[in-house]
């Protein structure tokens, strides 16, 4: 990824864009090496994976739809593609509206104070929509596709875009000053998540501030540690000698909504919030090094001891978990479900397997780290919601190993099995889960190029893995499938579990797409020849599968210098002759990342999250300067001189109604 000026000046931008230096020192093979060896021996697997492998879990109607696509070679998407580019506003395909639904600072309660960027307080922010909206989920109320709960993660904060007077220029140098305690408190209140009731009225969505389920979750919200790690000595602190009570959640990136209607928040780059040094010889030193702790991008340790390793050395072990929230009970305590492992979680998308067990797919978003899945011990009960509320406390966590011949294995991370024993420093399952990465190292998992969203598709039975990029790939690691050093564009892998069973411990894999500009031969992109100059993309990040089984891909990292275009939402064909054809549906303003996306059950609305608009080192004219509160590259979405740039969630609908892209 091209480095921007702002990455050198503004710490939180640097933390987000760096996504870790890559802390995997194991000798496990990289995915690039495996892809290269595999596709130099194509006799192992010819063409696409067989349809018969998924027939067990796919409905006859869905199979007929897939077969029709194969027979015709026609794209599954009917919209008119927009033009790629970079400017100050967002753009959506002709015939569609993209309306701002919620912006940073908007009211979510009847008594929420009006947003005033020059007079912010932590108390006000705790009653307002948070910052940097990432994951977006929808929980229907009474089964409605037009009335439900919107659940949104607030991943992190950009103080240089939030606070006036923080950035100064002296002797031609731009500098971000230290934050006050009040500004840190505002940051902490802007993290977490929002649960808010929304309703579609006359074709347009609106917030219902008086909704009885409305809630803000922040870095000050009390949480409960559950599962195998709860009560372990390694998560006990002076404030919590029981090892079961954690204050807050942070850096919630993507997430999920469970089949029983709870909201999943995935803790990602938690390492950036910790500062200080461990006491000499502390037993967590190697563990923290594997996770990049401390990184110190945030200034919270200046005011709160729990973020200072010298004062609370166990506190980082209490972050990096999957958090489950009962959105239907605003008084409930969110649960950190430790059975799903401790990594830099991108998200946790789930599907109910044929045997009733629930399978969660998880990406650890750092260069050279791993793909995981979790299979519950218990089974889902569609008729008894309460019976499902603790399913995530018992199950098996697996890590992926991809083989050269197109096969793959899911290796169980279970204490006592293989190398996960006391001899290797794992005294219990709690140790395996606290050190999930090291457990994966010892099992020989495959080093991936920043695995982010991992999305199961219940229509065609496949699983899609977004691999954003790996700019640390060295020249000697170039291979047939990754024909560039410093791979900046990423790729997408398609998995088919054996027998069409999402609980299987083995399967097959294919590369659906190698991303980047296909007109540059050295890039080695593999979009179909039907993909236009606007249709290609780099840096796949989040994705969604709509109810028809179609794949939509959101990106993070396209910019004026790297690609000459902003991030956006692309529709990607996965079937037949149209396979690997991509079309641009929506694009974000300059400096922003495309997050979400999320489709309502009737496919008539797509919610998208525009995160950190106006950040980065390019304005839309390519002047190559940092953007900050007093000198912004865009004032999206308000475009008012007295308003800063504001992250926001948009609702995309077809003008006149109807399903999107049909």
N, C-alpha and C positions, 0 to 999 in steps of 0.2 A: 504494500500500500504506500502511495506517495506520502512523504512526510510534509506536513503543513507547518507554516510559521507558528500557528497557534499551539501546535503540539509542544513546542519548545518553551512556550510562555505560560500557558494555562494548564495547571496540573491535572484537572479532571478530564480535560480533552485528551491529554497524553495517556491517562489511565485507560480511557475507553478505546482510543485508537490503537494503543499498543497491544491490548488484549493479552498481556503477559509476554515475557521474553521467551517463554518456552522453558519449562523447568523439568523436562523429562530427560534424565541422563541415562536411561536404560538402553540396552543394546537391542531392544525390540525393533523389528523392521518397520519402516515407514510405509504408509499407504501408497505413496508415490513409487517406492521400490517394488511393492507387490503388483501395482497396476502395470508398471513397465514390464515386469517379468511375465505377467499373465498375457498381455496383449502382444508380446513377442512370440507367444506360443498359442495362437488363436485356435489350434486344433482342439484345445480342451473344451471350448464352448463356442458354438457358432450362433450368431444372431441374438435375438431377444430370448428371454427365458420362456419356457413352455407355458401355455395357458393352463394345461392340465395340472400344473403344480399348485394352482390356487383354486381349482374348481370346488374344492370341499367347502370353502367359506364364502363363495361369491354367489349371489342370487342369479337365477336364470336370466332375469331381465338385464342385470348388469353385464352378464356374459354376452348376451345378444347385442347390447350397446357397444361393447368392446369389439366384438367381431365385425359389426357394421363399420366401425371406424377403421379397422384393418382392411376391410374390403374396399372401402371408398378412398382411403387416403386423404379424406377431407378433415380439416381442423375442426375440433370440437367447439371452437370459439368464433362468434359471429360479429364482434364489434369492429369498428374501424380504428386502426391503430393510430396513436398519437405520435408526434415527432419528439425524438429524444433531444435534450438540450439542457441548458442551465439558465435560470433566471430567478427573479424574486418571488414568484408565485407558484402555486400548484396547478396541475393540468390533468384533466380526465377525458376519456374518449367521448367523441361526439354522441349526443343523445343521452348523456348521463349528467347528473348533478352530484357535486362533491361538496356537501354542506358541513361547516364547522359545527360540531355538537358540543364539545367541551374543550376549553382552553385552560392552561395554567392560571390558577387564581379564580376560576369561575365558582359560583355558589353551588354547593350540593346539599345544603340544608336551608330551611326557611330563614334561619338567623345568621347565615353566612355573611360576613362583611363584604362590601364591595371591594374589588381588587384595586389597590393603589400601589403601583410599583415603587413609589418614593416614600411610602410609609408602611412598609411591610413589618409584620410581627409574626412570631411563631404561633401565637394563639389564633391569629387570623388564618394562617396557612393550614392549620390543623382542621379548619372548617371549610377549606377550599380545595378544589381539584389540584393535585400535586404536579410536580415537574417531570419532564422527560418521560412521557407515557410510552411504554413499550408494549407488553402483551395486552391484548384486548380479548375478552371472552364475553359470551352472552348466555345467560341462564333464563330460559322462558318462565314466565309466570302463568300458571294454569295452561301450560302447553302452547302458549301463543308465540308466533313469530313476529308479532307487532307490539308486544308488551312484555318486558322482562327486566332483568338486572344486567347492567353493563359492569364488568369487572375489569379493572385496568391496573397494571403494574406501573409504578414510578421508579425507574431504574436508578437514576443518579441526578446530580445537580451540576449546573455550569454557573458558578458564581459570577464569572466575568460577563455573562449575559443577563444575570438576574439583578445585580445590585449596582446602582449608580455610584460613581466615585471610587470604585474599587481599583480600576485600571488607571495608571498614570503614565505620562510620557515625559521623560527628562533626558536631555542630551541625546535626543534621537532614539532612545531606547524605551520600549514598552514594557511595563512591569505591573504584575498583579500584586496588590498590597495584601497584608494579612487580614483575615476575617475577624470581626468582633464576635463575642460570645452570642449576641443576639442574631447575627448572621448565620453562625453555625447552627443555632437552634432553629432558624427558619429552614436551613438545609435539611435538618433532621426531620422536620415536620413535612417537608416536601417529598421525602422518600416514602417508600411503602406501597400502598395501593388505595384504590377507590372502589367502592361498591355503590352504585347509584341506579335508581329505578328510571327507566326510559320508556317512552310510549310513542308509537307512530300515529300521528293525527293528520288527516288529509294528505297523506303521502309523505309527510316530513316528520323526522324524529325530534323529540324534545325531552329535556330532563324533567323529572318529577321531583322537585326539591323536598316535598313533604312525604316522599316515599318512606315507609316504615322500615325498610331494610337498608337505607342509606347509611354508609359508614366510611370513615377514613381510618386506615391502618398506617402507622408511622414507625419511625425508629424508637418511639417511646411506648409502643403498644406491648403489653405483657404477652409472652408466648410460653407455650409448654413444650419441653423436649419429651418426645415419646419414642417408644421402640427400644431396640437393644442398647443404645448409647445412654438413655436416660439414667441418671444417677451415677454414671461412671466417674471415677476420680478425675479423669482428664477433662471433664466439663464443669467441675466445681470451681467456684470463685468465692471471694470474700463476701460478695453480695448475694450469692446463691450457693450456700454450702451443701444443698441437696443435689445440685446438678440437674435440676428439672425445670427451672424457671429462667427464661431469657427475656431481657428487655429489648424488644424491637427486632426488625428485619431490615435488610439493606441490600442495595444493588439487585433488586428484583428485575430480572431481564424478561425472558419469555415465561410461559407458564402453561396452564391448561384448565379445563373444566372436566371434572370427573363424570362418569356415567350417572352418579347419584346426585349430581348438582352442587358439588363443593368446588371451591376456587383454589387453584394451585398457583403459588408464588415461588419462583425458583431463584435462589440466591446465587449470584454469579461472582463478580469481581470483588469479593469481600476483602481481599488482601490490601486494597488501596486505602482502607479506613484505619489501619493500624500503624502506629509509630513506636519509637523507643526500641530498646534492646532487651532481649531476654537476659535473666541472670546467668552468669558464667556457668557453663556445663549443664544448662537446663535440658531436660529429657525431650522437650518438644522441638529442639533446634532443627533436627533433620526433617521432621514432619513439616515445619513451617517453611523451610527452604523449598520443599517440593511444591508448595502452593504460592511461593513468592511473597510470604509474609515476613517483615512488614514492607509495604510499598510507600506509604506515607503521602499519598496524593491529597488526602483530606486533612484538615486541621482540627479534627474533633478531639484528638488526644490533648490538645492545649487546654481543654476545658473539662474533659470527662476521662477519669482515670481508667475506665474499662477499655479504652482504645490505646492505652499505653502498655506495651509488653512488659516494661519494667515493674509495673504496678499490678497488672492482672495478666500473668503469662498464659493462663488457660482460655482467655476470652475468645481468641480466634477459632478454637475448636467448637464454639457454639454457633458458628456461621458457616455457610456453604451447604445448607440443607434445603430440602423441599418442604415448603410450608403449605399446610392445608387449612383453609378457612371455610367454616360453615356460613355461607352467604345468607342463608335463610334465618340465621339467628345472630342479630347484630350485637348481642351481649356475649357471644361465645368467645372462648380463648383460642386463638390460632395455634395449630400444632405443628412443630417442626418434626417431620416424620423421618427419623434417622435411619430406618431400614433401607431407604432408597440411596444411601451413600452421601458422602461429603466431597463435592467437587465444585468447580465453577460452573454451576448448572445454567444452561441456556433455557431449557424448558422441560416440560413433562407432559407429553401428549399421550393419550391412553385409548385403548380399545378393549371391548369385551370379547374374549376368545370363545370358540364354540363350546368349550367345556365350562364356561361361566367364570373362569378366572379373568382378572383384569391385568392387562399388560401395559406398562408405561415405558416409553422410549425416551432416552436422556442423552444429551450431548454435553461434553465437558469442553467449554469454549476456550481452548488455548492451543497454540501450535504444538503439534506432536502429542496431543492427548487423545482420549478414548471415547468410544460410543458404548452406551450401556442400555440395558433394559431390566425392568423389575417385574416379576410375576407374583401376584398375590397368592398366599396359601389358601385363603378363603375364596368363595365364589360370590358373584354379584347377585343380589336379590332385587329384581325390578319392582317387587310388590311391597318391599319393606325398606324404606330409605334408612331408617335408624340402624338396621342390621349391617349397613355398609360403611358406617362412619368411622370404623377403626380397621378397615381392610388394609390400610397402608402400614400397619405396625408389624405385619408378619408376611414374609415372602422371601423370594430368592432374587438377589441382585446378580446380574451377569455383565460381563465385559466382552466386547466383540474382538474376534481374531479372524482376519480376512486372509484366505489362502490364494495362491497364485492361479489355481485351476478354476477359480470362480465359485468355490465353495466357501463357507464360513462357519465358525463355531461361536456359540455363546458359552463363555467359561464362567462357572459359578464362583462367586466371591463368598465362600463359606468357610468359617473358621474350622481348622482341622483337616481340610481337604487340600491336597497338593502341598505347595510351599507355605500355605497360610497357617502356620503353626507357631507355637511358643518359641521354637528354635530360631525363627525369623522375626521375633519381636511382636507376635500377635498372641496376646494372652487370652483373648476372647473375641466374639463377633463384634463387640464394640470397637476394639482396636482395628479390625478389618475395615469397619465403616468410617471411623475417624480418619484412617489413612487409606481411603479408597484408591487413590492414585498409586500408592506404592504396592498395594495388593494387585492392581492391574499390571504393574511393571513385572512383578514376580511371575504372574501367570502367562506372560508373553503376549499381551494384547497388542494390537496393531496401532502404531502411531499415526494419527490422522492430521489432516490439514485444517485445524480449527473446526471441529464438529459443533454445529449450532442446532437449529431445529431438526428434530427427527420425527417424521409424521407418518403414522400408519394410515393406510387407505382401505376402508372397509368395503369399497366397491370392487376394486381389482385385486385386493389381497396383498398389495405390496407395501413397502416401507421406504420413504424417501429421506435421505440424509443430506443436509445442506453442509457443505464443507467450504467455508468462506474464502480462505486463502492461506498461504504460508510464505511470507516474505523472508523467512529464515532458511529457506531451501538453498543449499549451496550448489555451486556449479557442478561438482562431482556427483550430485544426486539427481541431475537431470536424467529423465528416462523417456520412453516412447510415449507415455500418456501425460507426462508433465515436461514438455520440451522447452522449459525456460527456468533459469535460475531466478530466485526471488519471486516465486509464483504469486502473482498479485490478484489472480482472478478466480481461483477456486473451481470446484466441480460439484456435481450432484451424483450420489450413488443410489441405486435402486436395489432393494433387498427383497427376495421372495423366501419366506420361511418354509421349511420342508413340510410338505403335506398341506400347505395353506394354513398351518396352525401357528398362530402368533405366539404360543407358548413353547414352540419347538426350540431345541438347543443347537440346531444346525440349519443351514439354508444356503442360498445361492445369491450372488451379487453381480451387478452390471454397472457400468458407468452410463448414466443417462445423458449427462452433458459435461463436457469440459468447457468452461466459460471464458469469455473474453471476445475480442474483436476478430471475427473469422476472416476479415479481409487482410489481416496481417499473418502471413503464413507461419512465422516463427512462434506465434501465440499457440497454435494448435487447437483452436476451439472447434467444437463438433456440433454446432447448431445445424439444423437442416438447411438445404439450399433454398427453401421457401422462406426462411427467416430474413427479414429486411434489415437495412442498416439501423433502423430504430429498434428492432426486436432483440438484438443481442444484449447481453448484460454480463457484468462481473460481480463477484462478491455475494453469492447467494447466502441469505441469512435466515430469515423466517419464511415459512410457507404455510399454505392452507390447502385443504382438500374440500371442495364444496360437496353438496349432497349428491351431485351427479358423478363424483369421483374424479373431477378435473383438478389439475395441479396449478396453483398460483404461487409465484415466488417473489418475495420481497428481498431487497438488497441493502447492503451496508458497506459503503466505501467508494462507490462511484463518485467522481467529482471532476471539476473542470480540468485539473491537471492529469488525473489518472485516465479518464475515459472521455472527457468532453461532454459529460451528461450527469445529471443528478441521479440519485437512487429513485427507485420506483417499484411498481407492481407489474409483473409480467405474467401472462397466461402461457403455460407450457404444455404442449401436447405430449402425451406419454404412450399413445397407441398407434399401431399401424404405420402406414407410409408417412403420416404427419408427425410421427414421433420426433422429438427434439426441435420442433418448430415453436418459436417463441414470439409473442406479440406484446407490445407495450400498451398497458391500459391506463396507468396513472403514474404521474411523477411528482416528486416533492420539490419544495423551493430550495434555493441554494443553501448548502451547509447542512441540510437535514438528512436523517436516516429514515428509511421506510420500515415501519414496524407494524405489528398485527401480522397479516390481515385476518379478518374473521367474517364469515358469512352467516347470516341468519338461517334458520332451518329451511325457510322457503326459497333461499337463494335470491331474494329480492333486495337485499341490502348487503353491502360489504363495508364493514367498519375498518378503517385504517388509522394508524397512529403515526403522526409526523413528529419525530423526536429530534431534539437539538437543532431546530432550524437556525440558520444564521451563524452556526459554528464553523470552524475550519479557517484555512488561510486564503481562500479565494472568495472574492465577491463574484457576482454573476457575470461581470465583464472581464474576469480573469486578471484583476489587478494584483493578485497575490499579496494581500495584506490581512492581518488578523482582524477579526470582527469582535467587537465588545460593546457594552451597553451604550456608550456615547457615540460609537461609530460603527453601526451595524450594517451588514451586507444586505439585510432585508428587515422589514418591520412586519413580516407576516405573523398572524393573519389579519391584524387590525389595520395595518398601514396608516397608523396615526403617529404624529411626532411625539406625543406624550406617552406612547405605549412602546415597551420593548418587544422584541420577538418573543412569541409564546408557543411552546409545544402544544399540540392539540390533537384530538380525535375527530375524524370526519366520518360522515355517513354518506356512502355512495349509493344512489338509486337511479333506476332508469326513468327518464322523463316520461310521464304517462303511466308508469307502473310496469311490472313484469319482472321476469327473471333476468339476472345479469348475464350478458354475453350469450344469450340464446335467441 
